[in-house]
Amino acid sequence: MDYLDVADKIRLTIPPPEIETNQPPRPISNPSPEKEREIWVEKVAGRPWPPGAKEYVPELKPVFAAQDIPSDLVWLAEVESSFDRRALSPVGAAGLFQLMPDTAKRFGLSLWPRDQRYQPKPSAAASAQYLKYLYGRFHDWRLVLAAYNAGEGTVQKLLDRYKTHSYDVIAEHLPAETQMYVPRVEAVLQQRAGVNLEQLPAPQS
């Protein structure tokens, strides 16, 4: 429901397009990435930690750190699963970090006879490895988050099409869910860890 609530609020912030006589109405423009970030910060502010966070955040921060990934990115699990390790999406993503089967196997997880995506520490390690790989490819945390959600191929095609390395340039062309996902993660990081995405260091190894 968060995405729907924020989408409704975003619509209220966008002025209707001017209507010219005998002309079809212009399409409503997307909000700027800055406006979406502001709305998500307001949405997340004051919200209590989700169930499970108090257990999993201290347990999994060292797992991220061991992969040379900023440990505060463990809060990705709030957006992905609300820290429910049993979470399963309609498209087959599973666990705290909602890894798809191919991604899980790519980063060393077993799906049979026991699906390791549902095990907090192995899934955190695989998620951290994937984030590290994505940073090595895109060199920007917003692009990393966009690729984590929409797929690296989708992000790369847009960067190539618009001849840019900037998330903000391609933001309005990303899938609608991803346009909401990236600023939502940013807002969660600000509220839970007190850090801005730009402040997170790059992996060093």
Phi, psi and omega in degrees: 000335180304314182298319180293317179299314181292322178300319178297317180294320178299318180300324180290338181271350184263121179294143179296147179293149177292139181258123178261142182303133178062020178238143176296148181297144177286147178295148177290131182283156176284152175291159178290154175304325179298317180295320178297321178297317180300316183294319180292323177300317178297322182293319185277334186305132176079357180284135180291160175301141176292155176304138180096336184296320182297330177279313191278329183299306179294331181288325189259344176304315178296332178294317177295315181299324180295336177266009180063039177242139179310124187295337179295342178291354173301336179291352171306329182295335177294319180286321184287317191218003189055033180060034174258106185292346179267003185298138178221124181273163178299337181264003173103002174287143188218156172088184182305322186252011173048057178276136174285156183306314182295320179294318179301313181293325179300328182249031164092008180271149175261140178256352183209139005279350177235126183283109183288351176296337180272358178262120189306309186291313176299320180292323177296319179297317180294319178298316179297319178297320179294317178299319179296317177300314182296323178294320177299335180272318189252339175059032180202127186293327178293319177294325177299313180295320178299318180290324178301323183272314188260346184104139184294329179296319179299315181294316182296320179298320179290320177298319179292318183296319184260008175049058184216166170238016186254131174299316185299330180291323184262356190306313185288351179260355177286162173306148185304319181298320181291323176302328179273328185296312185298308178294334176293316177298318178301316181295320179296318178298319179296315186283322185273321187247349180070028180234151172264150184303322181295339182279345182291133181286156174284150173302143185258351182222000000 
